[in-house]
Each structure stands twice: as structure tokens, then as C-alpha cells.
Amino acid sequence: MSTRENMEVKINKAWCKGCGICVAFCPKQVLALDDHGKVEMIDPDNCIKCAQCELRCPDFAIFLGGKDDE
């Protein structure tokens, strides 16, 4: 079982529709929409891995996974 320290935010841009819900709910403001309207991690060092992005994404396009997971 992975601890949060061994996890990172994973983004499936093909599934992201650019609704911005994950960006709005991120307490550390580490997410943003890129020039194509897809979510991207802009400040990974400040991510607290709270999983609010994963919980709020209606399309399962963003989630916490192990650093070595594909």
C-alpha cells in the first residue's frame, strides 16, 4: 500500500474536458488549465496530495497514483 509521500497526481489529458472543477477545489492552487483547456500541474512541489482533484473530477481524468504506476 502506498503512502501519500509515494504518490503523485496523474493526469489523463485525453479524458479531461477542461471544466476546471479540480482547479477550483485545489487548496494549494497547484493546478491550472493549459492553452488547450486541459488541466496541468503547475506547482507539484506544493501539492499536499489531498485528493480533492480526484474526488471532484467528473471524468476521472485526474487521480493520485504511485510514482512508478503508469
Secondary structure, 3 states (H helix, E strand, C coil): CCCHHHEEEEECCCCCCCCCHHHHHCCCCCEEECCCCCEEECCHHHCCCCCHHHHHCCCCCEEEEECCCC
